[in-house]
């Protein structure tokens, strides 16, 4: 079949586009990206490229490519359940999203593999946030991490030179043995991610007060006022999160605050920073992160093995490439959390292949 690029406005099931690429049954690795890249060079920023494909892998790989180079997939529709598929891709003004100037989102550097480890304490949660990458909610199965397994994990982690452990969930304070999990990581830098809504009373308050004050609490607060936070996390959650921040700081804990946003919001983030100034939260203890298109989220930043720096993550069910991807079977590293050396080994081997390809002058983009 001869593939073609049609100039000038063309109708598609997604509306009119400025150019159209018919990829037939080509996948990204067999030349489709070359056709798309050539067509994109002829468009002006903001113009739309239509892409038609009968290859199922393109449904995953095209958004990954677009995110990597900075374009946006603004529409997708299937002619039938088995394809073909149509996509509308908007050309970006910037070379890549990573080069975007003035972003409100917190930047970071690659953490050496083996230095940091994430652990999902459990998957049940008192909230059901619409963008939860872990699909946690009050109805989710708890899938609690066993403290005995955690002790073995942290012993191996420390022996290999590990330094940092992040405990996340679900809501970690819903794990009845959270204190034992955190204690098992004694000697390591420890951070607990929490919505801070349920540790004010009862046995959870006792767990909180029993923690070493070297443990950092990272508390979710999405906005300076209740509207956005409550819309994303549930009515009344904003005020209870603020109460949790106040309680944690009064008990002598270092508090880090993390906001999660669907879109860039400079004014909203500036207002949040002013509130955190008033609350005494240090600037280095503030994280502004985008929604990942994983779990419950029906939009957000597309993540894949080739676009996401690894943050090895353990759950009761195994090991994963990154904490935002624990519902993605393609980013599962192992079926069990131990041995940890094997988990880190898989990550290092994968990075070695990617880095070697990057040094050869090619972008890493695995399509098969």
C-alpha positions as CSV (number, residue, x, y, z in Angstrom):
1,X,0.0,0.0,0.0
2,X,1.3,3.5,-0.9
3,X,1.2,5.8,2.1
4,X,0.4,9.4,1.4
5,X,0.3,12.9,3.0
6,X,-2.5,15.1,1.8
7,X,-1.8,18.9,2.0
8,X,-4.4,21.6,2.7
9,X,-7.5,21.2,4.8
10,X,-9.0,17.7,4.8
11,X,-12.1,16.3,6.5
12,X,-11.8,13.5,9.1
13,X,-14.1,12.0,11.7
14,X,-12.5,14.4,14.2
15,X,-13.2,17.5,12.0
16,X,-11.1,19.4,9.6
17,X,-7.3,19.1,9.8
18,X,-4.6,20.9,7.9
19,X,-2.8,17.7,6.8
20,X,-3.6,14.0,6.9
21,X,-1.3,11.0,7.2
22,X,-2.7,7.6,6.4
23,X,-0.4,5.1,8.0
24,X,-2.3,1.9,7.0
25,X,-1.0,-1.0,9.0
26,X,2.4,0.6,9.8
27,X,3.5,0.8,13.4
28,X,5.7,3.5,14.8
29,X,8.9,1.5,14.4
30,X,8.3,0.7,10.8
31,X,8.1,4.2,9.4
32,X,4.9,5.9,10.6
33,X,6.7,8.3,12.8
34,X,8.9,9.4,9.9
35,X,5.7,10.2,7.9
36,X,4.2,12.1,10.8
37,X,7.4,14.0,11.6
38,X,7.7,15.1,7.9
39,X,4.1,16.2,7.9
40,X,4.5,18.1,11.1
41,X,7.4,20.1,9.7
42,X,5.1,21.6,7.1
43,X,2.5,22.8,9.7
44,X,2.4,26.0,11.7
45,X,2.1,25.9,15.5
46,X,-1.5,25.2,16.5
47,X,-2.4,23.5,13.2
48,X,-3.8,20.0,13.3
49,X,-2.4,16.9,11.7
50,X,-4.9,14.0,11.1
51,X,-3.5,10.5,11.5
52,X,-5.3,7.4,10.4
53,X,-4.0,4.0,11.5
54,X,-5.1,0.4,11.3
55,X,-2.3,-0.7,13.7
56,X,-3.5,-1.2,17.3
57,X,-0.1,-0.4,18.9
58,X,-0.3,3.2,17.6
59,X,-3.1,3.9,20.1
60,X,-0.5,3.7,22.8
61,X,2.6,4.7,20.9
62,X,1.4,7.9,19.2
63,X,0.5,9.7,22.4
64,X,3.9,8.7,23.9
65,X,5.7,10.2,20.9
66,X,3.5,13.3,21.0
67,X,4.3,13.8,24.7
68,X,8.0,13.2,24.1
69,X,8.4,15.8,21.4
70,X,5.9,18.3,22.8
71,X,2.8,18.0,20.5
72,X,-0.7,17.3,21.8
73,X,-3.1,14.5,20.8
74,X,-6.4,16.5,21.0
75,X,-8.7,13.9,19.6
76,X,-9.0,10.2,19.0
77,X,-11.8,8.1,17.6
78,X,-12.2,4.5,16.4
79,X,-14.2,3.6,13.3
80,X,-15.0,0.3,15.1
81,X,-13.9,-1.7,18.1
82,X,-10.9,-3.1,16.2
83,X,-10.0,0.0,14.4
84,X,-8.9,1.7,12.3
85,X,-8.3,4.7,14.5
86,X,-8.2,8.4,13.8
87,X,-6.1,11.0,15.7
88,X,-5.9,14.8,15.7
89,X,-2.4,16.0,16.7
90,X,-1.9,19.7,17.4
91,X,1.6,21.1,16.6
92,X,3.3,22.7,19.6
93,X,5.3,25.9,19.5
94,X,8.0,24.5,21.7
95,X,10.5,21.7,20.7
96,X,9.5,19.5,23.6
97,X,7.3,19.7,26.7
98,X,10.4,19.2,28.7
99,X,11.7,22.6,27.3
100,X,8.6,24.5,28.1
101,X,9.5,27.8,29.8
102,X,7.7,29.1,32.8
103,X,6.0,25.8,33.8
104,X,4.5,25.7,37.3
105,X,5.3,22.1,37.7
106,X,8.2,21.1,39.9
107,X,11.3,19.9,37.9
108,X,13.6,17.2,39.0
109,X,16.7,15.3,38.1
110,X,17.2,11.5,37.5
111,X,17.7,9.8,40.9
112,X,20.4,7.1,40.7
113,X,18.8,3.7,40.7
114,X,19.2,2.1,44.1
115,X,19.1,5.4,46.1
116,X,15.3,5.8,46.4
117,X,12.6,3.3,46.9
118,X,8.8,3.7,46.9
119,X,6.5,1.4,48.8
120,X,2.7,1.2,48.6
121,X,1.6,0.5,52.1
122,X,-2.0,-0.2,51.0
123,X,-4.5,0.7,48.3
124,X,-7.7,1.5,50.3
125,X,-8.3,5.2,50.9
126,X,-10.8,7.5,52.6
127,X,-11.0,9.5,49.4
128,X,-11.8,8.6,45.8
129,X,-9.9,11.3,43.8
130,X,-10.9,11.3,40.2
131,X,-7.3,11.3,39.0
132,X,-5.9,8.7,41.4
133,X,-3.2,6.8,39.5
134,X,-3.5,3.9,41.9
135,X,-7.3,3.6,41.7
136,X,-7.6,3.9,45.4
137,X,-10.9,4.5,47.1
138,X,-12.9,3.4,50.1
139,X,-14.1,0.4,48.0
140,X,-10.6,-0.6,46.8
141,X,-9.1,-3.9,48.1
142,X,-6.6,-3.0,50.9
143,X,-3.7,-5.1,49.4
144,X,-1.6,-4.2,52.5
145,X,2.1,-4.6,52.5
146,X,3.4,-7.1,55.0
147,X,5.7,-5.6,57.7
148,X,7.8,-8.7,57.7
149,X,8.4,-8.5,54.0
150,X,9.1,-4.8,54.4
151,X,11.8,-5.5,57.0
152,X,13.5,-7.8,54.5
153,X,13.2,-5.3,51.7
154,X,14.7,-2.5,53.8
155,X,17.5,-4.6,55.0
156,X,18.5,-5.5,51.5
157,X,17.9,-1.9,50.3
158,X,20.2,-0.5,53.0
159,X,22.9,-3.1,52.3
160,X,22.9,-2.0,48.7
161,X,23.5,1.6,49.6
162,X,19.8,2.8,49.5
163,X,19.0,6.0,51.2
164,X,15.4,7.2,50.8
165,X,12.1,5.4,51.3
166,X,8.7,6.9,50.3
167,X,5.5,5.4,51.8
168,X,2.4,6.0,49.8
169,X,-1.0,4.5,49.1
170,X,-4.0,4.5,49.2
171,X,-4.0,6.4,52.5
172,X,-1.1,5.0,54.5
173,X,-2.7,5.8,57.8
174,X,-5.5,3.2,57.0
175,X,-2.8,0.5,57.3
176,X,-3.2,-0.7,60.9
177,X,0.6,-1.6,61.0
178,X,1.9,1.6,59.4
179,X,4.1,2.2,62.5
180,X,5.8,-1.1,62.0
181,X,6.3,-0.5,58.3
182,X,8.0,2.8,59.0
183,X,10.0,1.5,61.9
184,X,11.3,-1.3,59.6
185,X,13.0,1.5,57.6
186,X,14.9,3.0,60.5
187,X,18.2,4.5,59.5
188,X,16.9,5.5,56.1
189,X,15.4,8.8,55.1
190,X,11.6,8.3,55.4
191,X,8.7,10.2,53.9
192,X,5.0,9.3,54.2
193,X,2.5,10.7,51.7
194,X,-0.9,11.3,53.3
195,X,-4.0,13.4,52.8
196,X,-3.7,14.2,56.5
197,X,-7.5,13.8,57.1
198,X,-7.7,10.8,59.4
199,X,-4.8,10.9,61.8
200,X,-6.2,13.4,64.3
201,X,-7.8,10.9,66.6
202,X,-7.8,7.3,68.0
203,X,-5.2,4.7,67.1
204,X,-4.1,6.7,64.0
205,X,-3.3,9.7,66.2
206,X,-1.3,7.3,68.4
207,X,0.5,6.0,65.4
208,X,1.3,9.6,64.3
209,X,2.6,10.6,67.7
210,X,4.7,7.5,67.9
211,X,6.6,8.2,64.7
212,X,10.2,9.4,64.8
213,X,10.3,13.1,64.2
214,X,12.8,12.5,61.4
215,X,10.0,11.1,59.4
216,X,8.7,13.7,56.8
217,X,5.0,14.0,56.1
218,X,4.1,14.9,52.6
219,X,0.5,16.2,52.6
220,X,-1.7,16.8,49.6
221,X,-3.1,20.3,49.2
222,X,-4.1,21.2,45.6
223,X,-5.1,24.9,46.0
224,X,-5.0,28.0,48.1
225,X,-8.8,27.9,48.6
226,X,-11.2,25.0,48.9
227,X,-12.8,25.1,45.4
228,X,-10.2,23.2,43.3
229,X,-9.0,20.9,46.1
230,X,-12.6,19.9,47.1
231,X,-13.6,19.5,43.5
232,X,-10.7,17.1,42.9
233,X,-10.7,15.3,46.3
234,X,-14.2,15.7,47.8
235,X,-16.2,18.3,49.8
236,X,-14.6,19.4,53.0
237,X,-11.2,17.7,52.3
238,X,-9.4,21.1,51.9
239,X,-10.1,22.3,55.4
240,X,-9.3,18.9,56.9
241,X,-6.0,18.8,55.0
242,X,-5.1,22.3,56.5
243,X,-6.0,21.0,59.9
244,X,-3.8,18.0,59.3
245,X,-0.9,20.3,58.3
246,X,-1.3,22.3,61.4
247,X,-1.4,19.3,63.6
248,X,1.6,17.6,62.1
249,X,3.7,20.8,62.4
250,X,2.5,21.3,66.0
251,X,3.9,17.8,66.8
252,X,7.3,18.7,65.4
253,X,7.1,17.0,62.0
254,X,8.7,18.4,58.9
255,X,5.8,18.9,56.4
256,X,6.1,18.9,52.7
257,X,3.1,19.9,50.6
258,X,2.2,18.5,47.2
259,X,-0.4,19.8,44.8
260,X,-1.8,17.9,41.9
261,X,-3.1,19.8,38.9
262,X,-4.7,18.9,35.5
263,X,-3.4,22.0,33.8
264,X,-0.9,24.8,34.1
265,X,-2.4,27.4,36.5
266,X,0.2,30.1,37.2
267,X,-2.3,32.3,39.2
268,X,-3.6,29.4,41.2
269,X,-0.1,28.1,42.0
270,X,1.1,31.6,43.0
271,X,-1.8,31.9,45.4
272,X,-1.0,28.5,46.8
273,X,2.6,29.5,47.3
274,X,1.5,32.6,49.3
275,X,-0.7,30.5,51.5
276,X,2.2,28.1,52.1
277,X,4.4,31.1,52.9
278,X,1.9,32.1,55.6
279,X,1.8,28.5,56.9
280,X,5.6,28.4,57.2
281,X,6.2,25.6,54.6
282,X,9.7,26.1,53.2
283,X,10.0,26.5,49.4
284,X,12.0,23.3,49.0
285,X,9.2,21.4,50.7
286,X,6.6,22.3,48.0
287,X,5.9,20.0,45.0
288,X,3.5,20.9,42.1
289,X,2.9,17.9,39.9
290,X,0.7,17.2,36.9
291,X,-2.0,14.5,36.7
292,X,-0.7,11.4,35.1
293,X,-3.0,9.7,32.6
294,X,-3.1,6.5,34.7
295,X,-5.5,4.8,37.0
296,X,-8.8,6.7,37.3
297,X,-7.6,9.7,35.3
298,X,-9.2,10.1,31.9
299,X,-6.7,12.7,30.9
300,X,-3.3,14.0,31.9
301,X,0.4,13.5,31.1
302,X,1.0,10.3,29.1
303,X,3.7,8.2,30.8
304,X,5.6,5.2,29.4
305,X,8.8,3.3,29.9
306,X,10.6,5.6,27.5
307,X,9.3,8.9,28.8
308,X,9.3,8.3,32.6
309,X,12.4,8.3,34.7
310,X,12.4,5.2,36.9
311,X,11.4,5.4,40.5
312,X,11.3,1.7,41.5
313,X,8.1,1.0,43.4
314,X,7.0,-2.0,45.5
315,X,3.5,-3.1,46.2
316,X,2.1,-6.3,47.8
317,X,1.7,-7.6,44.3
318,X,5.2,-6.9,42.9
319,X,7.5,-4.2,41.6
320,X,6.9,-1.4,39.2
321,X,8.8,1.2,37.2
322,X,7.2,4.2,38.9
323,X,4.7,5.0,41.6
324,X,2.3,6.7,39.1
325,X,2.1,3.5,37.0
326,X,1.1,0.7,39.4
327,X,-2.1,0.1,37.4
328,X,-0.2,-0.3,34.1
329,X,0.8,-3.9,33.4
330,X,3.3,-2.7,30.8
331,X,5.4,-1.0,33.6
332,X,5.5,-4.0,35.9
333,X,9.0,-5.1,36.7
334,X,8.4,-8.2,38.8
335,X,5.6,-10.3,40.3
336,X,7.1,-10.0,43.8
337,X,8.8,-7.3,45.8
338,X,11.8,-9.5,46.5
339,X,14.6,-10.0,45.7
340,X,15.2,-6.2,45.5
341,X,18.5,-6.8,43.6
342,X,16.6,-8.2,40.7
343,X,14.2,-5.3,40.6
344,X,17.0,-2.8,40.5
345,X,18.9,-4.9,38.0
346,X,16.0,-4.9,35.5
347,X,15.8,-1.1,35.8
348,X,19.5,-0.6,35.3
349,X,19.6,-2.9,32.3
350,X,16.7,-1.0,30.7
351,X,18.3,2.3,31.3
352,X,21.6,1.1,29.8
353,X,19.8,0.2,26.6
354,X,18.0,3.5,26.5
355,X,21.1,5.6,27.3
356,X,23.1,3.8,24.7
357,X,20.5,4.5,22.0
358,X,20.4,8.2,23.1
359,X,24.2,8.5,22.8
360,X,24.0,7.1,19.3
361,X,21.9,10.2,18.4
362,X,18.5,8.5,18.3
363,X,15.5,9.2,20.4
364,X,14.5,6.2,22.5
365,X,11.0,5.2,21.5
366,X,10.0,1.5,21.9
367,X,7.1,0.5,19.8
368,X,7.3,-3.3,20.1
